[in-house]
Amino acid sequence: MLCKKMFNALVEVAFQKSQEDLIKAEQQTQSKANTSSFPFNPPRRPRTKREEIINKHVIETADDSKVEDEEEQEEDQEYSDKKAKKRKSSDNLKKKKEAIGNGPPTPPPLPEEFKKTIQEIGKGKNLSEEAEMKLVIQKGLFETDLAPGNNRLSIPFTRVRDHGFLTEEEARFLTTRDRNNKMKFKDVTIIEPSLRREKVKLSRWDMKKGNGKNTWSNYVINGKWRHIVERNRLEPGDVVQLWSFRIDQELHFALVKLPGNN
């Protein structure tokens, strides 16, 4: 009886031992599987504040550089487009200059409506010898005469029909300079093509030629010239006459737009 109890106890201990070994074996197998699927990653060392600042600066610098490159490319493209547009505009301007004429070889006389306006201005004043009317120039208008940025009507010396429209004193005055070293000008009343009256400035411009030695001279009407252009809808190719006349010896102008584009 005692031997049988001891035998049963041994069997039970052996069974428990085998169960424990089996559990350990399963645990080891599971552990290996987990190791192969999820490789061991050692914990990262926390970044210092200096490293974070440097890393942030590198990222921001890279982004800024990318933006600057894109902006520079856009600016370069815009400059190229403007240059091409300017070249095209310059070519068109040359063609227009070649096509612009200066009106009929025999200039037509001052229209009657202008003569009547001159008579109205000079009413009760000294208006002798038909107000000493002189044709200063007859010319076709260029874009440079009409551009708001230029704001001037050019009257080349070589195209002036009668230099006697100025007195010797007036001609000498236009060659002098003021305290700021700017060329002096003369205020003159002008009758527009619409017969409206306006005050403009008469100046003389002396400019050096390409060789730097000789000069070429222009008389120039500026001041409120751009307003005259706008009100009378002057366009490139329009042929105009500039007449001078005097009332009480004071210089005046009349701007006549000839009919049709010549």
C-alpha positions in Angstrom: 0.0 0.0 0.0 2.8 2.5 0.9 4.7 1.6 -2.3 1.7 2.3 -4.4 1.2 5.8 -2.9 4.8 6.7 -3.4 4.6 5.5 -7.1 1.5 7.7 -7.7 3.3 10.8 -6.1 6.3 10.3 -8.4 4.1 10.0 -11.4 2.3 13.3 -10.5 5.6 15.1 -9.9 6.9 13.9 -13.3 3.7 15.0 -15.0 4.0 18.5 -13.5 7.6 18.7 -14.6 6.8 17.9 -18.1 4.0 20.5 -18.2 6.4 23.2 -16.9 9.0 22.2 -19.6 6.3 22.4 -22.3 5.2 25.9 -21.2 8.8 27.1 -21.1 9.4 25.8 -24.6 6.3 27.6 -25.9 7.4 30.8 -24.3 10.9 30.6 -25.8 9.4 30.0 -29.3 7.0 33.0 -29.0 9.9 35.2 -27.8 12.0 34.3 -30.9 9.1 35.1 -33.2 8.6 38.5 -31.6 12.3 39.3 -31.9 12.4 38.5 -35.7 9.2 40.5 -36.5 10.1 43.6 -34.4 13.9 44.3 -34.5 15.3 45.9 -31.4 15.6 49.7 -31.6 17.7 51.2 -28.9 16.1 54.3 -27.3 17.2 57.6 -28.8 19.1 60.1 -26.9 17.0 63.2 -26.3 18.1 66.2 -28.5 19.8 69.1 -26.9 18.3 72.6 -27.3 21.2 73.5 -29.6 20.6 70.6 -31.9 17.0 71.5 -32.2 17.8 75.1 -33.1 20.4 74.0 -35.7 18.0 71.5 -37.2 15.2 74.0 -37.4 17.6 76.6 -39.0 18.7 74.1 -41.7 15.1 73.3 -42.6 14.1 76.9 -42.7 17.2 77.8 -44.8 16.3 75.1 -47.3 12.8 76.3 -47.6 13.8 79.9 -48.0 16.4 79.0 -50.6 13.7 77.1 -52.6 11.4 80.1 -52.4 14.2 82.5 -53.5 15.0 80.3 -56.5 11.4 80.3 -57.6 11.1 84.1 -57.2 14.3 84.6 -59.1 13.1 82.4 -61.9 9.8 84.4 -62.0 11.6 87.7 -62.0 14.0 86.6 -64.8 11.0 85.4 -66.9 9.2 88.7 -66.3 12.4 90.7 -67.3 12.7 88.6 -70.5 9.0 89.2 -71.3 9.4 93.0 -70.8 12.6 93.1 -72.9 10.9 91.2 -75.7 7.9 93.6 -75.5 10.1 96.6 -75.5 12.0 95.3 -78.5 8.8 94.8 -80.4 7.5 98.2 -79.4 10.8 99.8 -80.6 10.5 98.0 -84.0 6.9 99.3 -84.3 8.0 102.8 -83.5 10.7 102.7 -86.2 8.1 101.6 -88.7 5.8 104.4 -87.7 8.6 107.0 -87.9 9.4 105.9 -91.4 5.8 106.1 -92.5 5.1 109.6 -91.0 5.0 112.5 -93.4 5.1 116.2 -93.0 2.0 117.3 -95.0 1.7 119.0 -98.3 4.8 120.7 -99.8 2.9 123.9 -100.0 1.6 124.6 -96.5 -2.1 125.7 -96.5 -2.8 129.1 -94.9 -4.0 129.7 -91.4 -7.7 128.7 -91.3 -10.3 131.5 -91.0 -11.6 130.3 -87.6 -8.2 130.8 -86.1 -8.0 134.3 -87.6 -11.3 135.2 -86.0 -10.1 133.9 -82.6 -7.0 136.0 -82.9 -9.1 139.0 -83.7 -11.2 138.3 -80.6 -8.1 138.0 -78.4 -6.6 141.2 -79.8 -9.8 143.2 -79.6 -9.0 146.6 -78.2 -5.3 145.8 -78.4 -2.4 146.5 -80.8 -3.0 144.1 -83.6 -1.1 145.4 -86.7 0.1 143.7 -89.8 -2.2 140.7 -89.4 -0.7 140.2 -85.9 2.7 139.4 -87.6 1.5 135.8 -88.2 4.4 133.4 -89.1 4.4 129.7 -89.9 7.0 128.2 -87.5 6.8 124.6 -88.5 4.6 122.0 -90.3 5.3 118.5 -89.2 3.9 115.0 -88.7 3.6 114.0 -85.0 5.6 111.1 -83.7 4.8 109.0 -80.7 7.6 110.8 -78.8 5.7 114.0 -79.3 2.6 112.5 -77.8 3.9 110.2 -75.0 2.6 111.5 -71.6 6.0 110.7 -70.0 7.8 113.0 -72.5 5.2 115.8 -72.4 6.7 117.9 -75.2 6.4 118.9 -78.8 9.7 118.9 -80.5 10.5 121.7 -83.0 13.9 120.9 -84.6 15.9 124.0 -85.7 16.5 122.5 -89.1 12.7 122.3 -89.7 11.8 125.8 -88.5 10.5 127.8 -91.5 10.9 131.2 -90.1 13.3 131.8 -87.1 12.1 135.4 -87.0 9.1 134.3 -84.9 11.4 135.1 -81.9 12.9 138.5 -81.3 16.7 138.7 -80.7 16.0 139.3 -77.0 13.7 136.3 -76.7 16.2 134.0 -78.6 19.0 135.1 -76.3 16.8 134.6 -73.2 16.2 131.0 -74.1 19.9 130.2 -74.1 20.4 131.3 -70.5 20.1 129.4 -67.2 18.5 130.1 -63.9 20.1 129.8 -60.4 19.5 126.0 -60.4 21.4 125.7 -63.7 18.2 124.9 -65.6 17.4 126.4 -69.0 15.0 129.3 -68.8 11.6 129.1 -70.6 9.0 131.6 -71.8 5.3 131.3 -71.0 3.2 131.5 -74.1 -0.5 131.4 -74.8 -1.5 128.9 -77.5 -4.7 128.4 -79.4 -5.5 124.7 -79.6 -7.0 122.9 -82.6 -10.3 123.1 -80.7 -9.8 126.9 -80.4 -9.4 126.6 -76.7 -6.6 128.7 -75.2 -3.9 127.3 -72.9 -0.7 128.4 -71.3 2.5 126.4 -72.3 6.2 126.8 -71.9 8.6 127.5 -74.8 12.2 126.2 -74.2 15.3 125.5 -76.1 17.2 122.2 -75.8 20.8 121.9 -77.0 22.0 118.3 -77.1 25.3 116.7 -78.1 25.4 114.4 -81.1 26.8 110.9 -80.9 30.4 112.1 -81.6 30.2 114.3 -78.5 31.5 117.3 -80.4 28.6 118.8 -82.4 25.2 119.7 -81.0 21.7 119.8 -82.3 19.1 122.1 -81.1 15.3 122.0 -80.7 12.7 124.4 -79.5 10.3 122.6 -77.2 6.7 123.2 -76.2 6.0 121.6 -72.8 4.2 122.4 -69.6 0.6 121.5 -70.2 1.3 120.0 -73.6 0.0 116.6 -72.6 -3.4 118.1 -71.8 -3.6 119.6 -75.3 -2.8 116.2 -76.8 -5.6 114.5 -74.7 -8.2 117.2 -75.3 -7.6 117.3 -79.1 -7.1 113.5 -79.5 -3.8 114.0 -81.3 -2.3 110.8 -82.7 0.9 109.6 -84.4 0.8 110.6 -88.1 -1.3 113.7 -87.6 0.1 116.7 -89.4 0.0 120.0 -87.5 1.1 123.5 -88.1 2.4 125.8 -85.4 1.8 129.5 -86.2 3.2 132.5 -84.2 1.5 135.8 -83.8 1.8 138.9 -81.6 -0.6 140.9 -79.6 0.8 144.0 -77.9 4.2 142.6 -79.0 3.6 139.5 -76.8 4.3 136.2 -78.4 1.3 133.8 -79.0 1.0 130.4 -80.8 -1.8 128.7 -82.8 -1.7 124.9 -83.3 -3.6 123.8 -86.4 -4.4 120.2 -87.1 -4.6 119.6 -90.9 -7.5 117.5 -92.1 -6.7 113.8 -92.7 -3.5 111.8 -91.8 -0.6 112.6 -94.2 
